[in-house]
Amino acid sequence: MNDPEWLRAAFKIVAFSFIQFISLIGGLVIGGLLLGYLERQANRRMIHAFGLKSIYWTAWLGTPVHELSHVLIGLMFHHRVTEVKLLQAVDADGTMGYVRHAYRPSSLYQRIGNFFIGVAPLIGGSLLIACTAAWLVPNGSLFQLEQSHMFRLFSFFDLPTWVSLGQAIAENFRNLFSAANFSQPSYWLFIYVALCIASRMSLSTEDIRGAGSGAGALFCLLLVANGLSMLLDPALHTQIMYWIGRFNFLFMVMLSLSLFFSLLVLLISYLLFQVKRYVGH
C-alpha cells in the first residue's frame, strides 16, 4: 500500500472501532447517568422527610444485589476479590456496601474487566429484574416477546433499530403491566423486588473510576480486532457489530424496566415527601 492507502485503512479501523465502542458502552453510560440522577433525587426527598434510615426500605435488597453484581463479573474476568461488604450502616459519604478486588495490569482481559466490573450493577440489576419478572409474572418473560423481536439488533447510529427497540419495549410493558396481573400476589412481590433493585443500581464514583480505567483497554481490543479483520478476514467486523447489536437490543429492553422502576421510586418518594410536609403543617 502507498501512504494514502495506509492512511485510509488506519482511519477506517479507528472509525469502525469508535462506532463499535460507542455502540457497546452508549446504553450503559446513558442508563447509568439517568439512574444516578433518579436515585439522588429520590434519596434526597426520603432523607429530608424521614431521615437517613428511610432509604433502607429498598437498600436492604438493592445494595447486596449491587455489590454481588460487582463480585460475579469480577470473577468472570478472573479478578481476585479481596473484601466484600454486602450491606452496612450508611457512612458519611453514603456508602452502604463495597467490593475490593485486585488484578494483573499486564493482562488485557483483566484490564477490560475493570470496565464491566464498574458497570456491573447496571447489567446485573437489569438482568435480575428481568429474571424476577419471568419467574413471578405470568407472560412476564422477555421470551414472551414476538419472535420477530428476539433476534433484532440495536445501534445508536441506525434510526430503524430505534423504532424496533421502541416496539419491543412497548410490547414488554404491555405484557408486564396487563390488568390481569394485578390480582396475582406474586405480581406485587415482583413490583417490590424491582423497586428495591432499581433504586440501588446507580454507579458510585469508585464504580465510574474503575469503569473508566478499563474503557481504554476495551477500545484497544476493538482496534486490534478491526485491524486483524481488515488484514485477514473482513467478515470479522460484521460479526463484532452483530453481537454488539444483539447485546444492545436485549440489554436496552431490560434497562428500560430498570429506569421505569427507578422513576417509580422517585414518584413514591415525592408523594411521601409531600404528605409528610402536609401532615407536618
C-alpha positions in Angstrom: 0.0 0.0 0.0 1.1 3.5 -0.6 0.8 6.2 2.1 -2.7 7.4 1.2 -4.0 3.8 1.3 -2.4 3.2 4.7 -3.9 6.4 6.0 -7.4 5.5 4.7 -7.1 2.0 6.2 -6.0 3.4 9.5 -8.8 5.9 9.5 -11.3 3.2 8.7 -10.0 1.0 11.5 -10.3 3.9 14.0 -13.8 4.8 12.7 -15.1 1.2 12.9 -13.6 0.9 16.4 -15.1 4.2 17.6 -18.6 3.2 16.3 -18.4 -0.2 18.0 -17.1 1.3 21.2 -20.0 3.9 21.4 -22.5 1.2 20.4 -21.3 -1.1 23.2 -21.0 1.4 26.0 -23.6 4.0 25.0 -26.5 2.4 26.6 -24.5 1.7 29.8 -23.4 5.3 30.0 -26.8 6.9 29.4 -28.5 4.4 31.7 -26.0 4.9 34.4 -26.4 8.7 34.3 -30.2 8.5 34.3 -30.3 6.0 37.2 -27.8 8.1 39.2 -29.9 11.2 38.8 -33.2 9.4 39.7 -31.6 7.8 42.8 -30.1 11.0 44.1 -33.4 12.8 43.8 -35.4 10.0 45.5 -32.8 9.7 48.3 -32.8 13.4 48.9 -36.6 13.5 49.4 -36.8 10.4 51.6 -33.9 11.5 53.8 -35.3 15.1 54.1 -38.7 13.8 55.1 -38.0 10.7 57.2 -34.3 10.6 58.0 -31.3 8.6 56.8 -32.8 5.2 57.8 -35.7 5.6 55.4 -33.6 4.6 52.4 -33.3 1.1 53.9 -36.8 0.2 52.7 -35.2 -0.6 49.3 -31.5 -0.7 50.2 -31.8 -4.0 52.3 -32.1 -5.9 49.0 -30.9 -3.4 46.4 -27.4 -2.9 47.9 -26.5 -6.6 48.1 -27.6 -7.1 44.5 -25.5 -4.1 43.5 -22.4 -5.5 45.3 -22.9 -9.1 44.2 -23.0 -7.9 40.6 -19.5 -6.5 41.0 -18.4 -9.8 42.6 -19.8 -12.0 39.9 -18.5 -10.1 36.9 -15.2 -9.6 38.7 -14.9 -13.4 39.0 -15.8 -13.8 35.3 -12.8 -11.6 34.4 -10.5 -13.5 36.8 -10.1 -10.7 39.3 -9.2 -11.6 42.9 -12.0 -10.4 45.2 -10.2 -9.4 48.4 -13.1 -7.9 50.5 -16.9 -7.7 50.3 -19.4 -5.8 52.3 -22.9 -6.5 51.0 -24.7 -4.1 53.4 -23.6 -1.8 56.2 -24.9 1.2 58.0 -24.6 4.1 55.7 -21.4 6.1 56.3 -20.5 9.7 55.9 -20.0 9.5 52.1 -23.2 7.5 51.6 -21.5 4.1 51.2 -23.8 1.2 52.1 -21.6 -1.6 50.7 -18.4 -2.2 48.8 -16.3 -4.7 46.9 -12.5 -4.6 46.7 -10.6 -6.6 44.1 -7.2 -7.0 42.6 -6.0 -7.9 39.1 -2.9 -8.2 37.0 -2.3 -5.0 35.0 -0.3 -7.0 32.4 -3.5 -8.9 31.5 -5.6 -7.2 28.8 -8.5 -9.4 29.6 -8.4 -8.4 33.3 -7.9 -4.7 32.4 -11.0 -4.8 30.1 -12.8 -6.5 33.1 -12.4 -3.2 35.0 -15.0 -1.6 32.7 -17.6 -4.4 33.0 -17.0 -4.6 36.8 -17.6 -0.9 37.1 -20.9 -1.0 35.3 -21.9 -4.4 36.7 -24.8 -3.1 38.8 -26.5 -1.9 35.5 -26.1 -5.3 33.9 -26.8 -7.4 37.0 -29.7 -5.4 38.3 -31.4 -5.2 34.9 -30.9 -8.9 34.4 -32.2 -9.8 37.8 -35.4 -7.7 37.3 -36.0 -9.4 34.0 -35.5 -12.9 35.6 -37.8 -12.0 38.5 -40.4 -10.9 36.1 -40.1 -14.2 34.2 -40.4 -16.1 37.5 -43.2 -14.2 39.2 -45.3 -12.6 36.5 -47.5 -14.6 34.0 -46.2 -13.7 30.5 -43.5 -11.6 32.1 -40.6 -13.2 30.4 -38.6 -11.3 27.7 -39.0 -14.5 25.7 -42.8 -13.8 25.5 -41.9 -11.1 23.0 -42.9 -11.7 19.5 -40.3 -14.0 17.9 -39.5 -11.2 15.4 -38.2 -9.0 18.2 -35.9 -11.6 19.8 -33.3 -11.5 17.0 -33.3 -7.8 16.4 -30.2 -5.6 16.6 -29.8 -2.2 18.1 -27.3 0.5 17.1 -27.1 4.1 18.3 -26.3 5.1 14.7 -29.2 3.3 12.9 -32.6 5.0 13.3 -34.7 2.0 12.2 -33.3 0.0 15.1 -34.5 2.6 17.5 -38.1 2.0 16.1 -37.7 -1.8 16.6 -36.4 -1.2 20.1 -39.3 1.0 21.0 -41.8 -1.6 19.7 -40.1 -4.3 21.8 -40.1 -2.2 24.9 -43.8 -1.3 24.4 -44.7 -4.9 24.0 -42.7 -5.9 27.1 -44.5 -3.3 29.1 -47.9 -4.4 27.8 -47.1 -8.0 28.9 -45.8 -6.9 32.4 -48.5 -4.4 33.2 -51.5 -6.2 31.9 -54.6 -5.7 34.1 -54.9 -9.4 34.5 -51.7 -9.5 36.5 -52.9 -7.1 39.2 -54.9 -9.8 41.0 -51.8 -12.0 41.5 -49.9 -11.7 44.8 -46.7 -12.8 43.1 -47.1 -9.8 40.8 -46.9 -7.3 43.7 -43.9 -9.2 45.1 -42.2 -8.6 41.7 -43.1 -4.9 41.8 -41.5 -4.5 45.3 -38.4 -6.5 44.4 -38.0 -4.5 41.2 -38.3 -1.2 43.1 -35.6 -2.4 45.6 -33.2 -3.4 42.9 -33.7 -0.4 40.6 -33.3 2.1 43.4 -29.7 0.9 44.0 -28.4 0.4 40.5 -26.6 3.8 40.1 -22.8 3.8 39.9 -20.7 5.2 42.7 -17.7 7.5 42.0 -15.4 4.5 42.5 -17.5 2.4 40.1 -17.2 5.1 37.4 -13.4 5.4 38.0 -13.0 1.7 37.7 -15.0 1.5 34.5 -13.0 4.4 33.0 -9.8 2.5 33.7 -11.0 -0.4 31.6 -12.6 1.6 28.8 -9.3 2.4 27.2 -8.3 -1.3 27.1 -11.6 -2.2 25.6 -11.1 0.4 22.8 -7.6 -1.0 22.2 -9.0 -4.5 21.8 -11.5 -3.2 19.2 -8.7 -1.5 17.4 -6.7 -4.8 17.2 -9.8 -6.8 16.2 -10.7 -4.4 13.4 -7.0 -4.3 12.2 -7.0 -8.1 12.0 -10.3 -8.0 10.3 -9.0 -5.7 7.6 -5.9 -7.7 7.1 -7.2 -11.2 7.4 -11.0 -11.5 7.4 -13.3 -8.6 6.6 -16.3 -10.7 7.9 -14.9 -10.3 11.5 -16.0 -6.7 11.6 -19.6 -7.7 10.6 -19.6 -10.4 13.3 -18.4 -7.9 16.0 -21.2 -5.5 15.1 -23.8 -8.3 15.0 -23.0 -9.4 18.6 -22.8 -5.9 19.9 -26.2 -5.2 18.3 -27.7 -8.3 19.8 -26.4 -7.5 23.3 -27.6 -3.9 23.0 -31.1 -4.8 21.9 -31.8 -7.2 24.8 -29.9 -5.0 27.3 -31.8 -1.9 26.4 -35.2 -3.7 26.7 -34.1 -4.8 30.2 -32.7 -1.4 31.1 -36.0 0.3 30.2 -37.6 -1.7 33.1 -34.9 -0.6 35.5 -35.3 3.0 34.5 -39.1 2.7 34.9 -38.9 1.3 38.4 -36.3 3.8 39.4 -38.6 6.6 38.2 -41.4 4.9 40.2 -39.2 5.0 43.3 -38.7 8.8 42.7 -42.5 9.3 42.3 -43.2 7.4 45.5 -40.6 9.4 47.4 -42.0 12.6 46.1 -45.6 11.7 47.2 -44.4 10.6 50.7 -42.3 13.9 50.9 -45.4 15.9 50.1 -47.6 14.0 52.5 -45.0 14.5 55.3 -44.9 18.2 54.6 -48.7 18.5 54.6 -49.0 16.5 57.9 -46.1 18.5 59.4 -48.0 21.7 58.9 
